[in-house]
Amino acid sequence: EHQRLMEKYHQGCNFFISQAIYNPQATIDKLTRYAIECEKNGLKPQRIILTFSPCGSEKTLQFIDWLGVSVPEATSLRILHAKKPLYESIRICHNSLVQILDAVLPYNLPLGINIESLTNRKEEIDGSILLYKLLRSTMDNYLVKQVLNNLNSG
């Protein structure tokens, strides 16, 4: 997957947008390989926009699967068997972002976030707004930590 990013990079793409993320390890692997490949070739990494989509029902989860998004079985079960599936999916998305940031911040990749509501259900649209606010503040806090670490190490 990172090789496709490199091909697109050489074709002139100056940013990339991920599919909805429900498998943070796959994203970490791709971003790590991409960062290392850029460094090895003396290239400045292009911005990667990480997409997250809240899921509040079995129907939405089926649609996510139909889109080809990798959702581990345990993650699906956590969402479907939660008292409030939408809020469980928001918690999962937040934890995924934290895992990704913890793993890839040392590579200084320019990251962004994108939140997509996959349905027209009011609850999921409202959940998308909440998810955006949560992930944006999380990313901002991590970026501040990165700046402070760079200042302290320099």
Disulfide bonds with the S-S distance in Angstrom:
none
